[in-house]
Amino acid sequence: MPDGLKGLDEITKGGLPKSRPTLICGSMGSGKTLFAMEFLMRGAPDYGEPGVFLTFAETPEDLAKNFISLTGCRVASS
C-alpha cells in the first residue's frame, strides 16, 4: 500500500504491507514520531487507510508542538 511519504515507496518497493500492522522502531530522535504523524496526515487520507498513533511518553500538546516545529502543519492536540 502506498504510504504518501516521499521516497519511502521506492525504499519499501511499493509501500507498507496492506491489511497488516507495521511497527516503527528506533532510538530517540530517529524520526518515529514524525514518520507516524506524516503517514496519518498524508498517507491515510490520500489512500483511505485507517491509522492509529499510540504513545506512552508524550502529551497531545507536546506532539502537536513537535509536529508543527518539524513540518509547519498544524494538528489538533486532542
Phi, psi and omega in degrees: 000128176301148186249350179082003181259122184305123177089337184289325178301322178292317181296319183267009179057049175122350178117195182278154179298133180285140176063027177225144176290149177234121178263126179258120183240152176168168180282170180302132178087005183276352177105013182299312182297313180298318178303309183297316182291322176298316179299314181294325182281330185243306186293315183297308180293323183292331184243006176067028181257140177284162177207154178230133176248122183235127176221148178246352189248344186237144176280160176304321180295317179296320178298315180297315178298316180299314182295317178299317182293331182273328188239340186082355179273144177262141176228154175289140183267358174198000000 
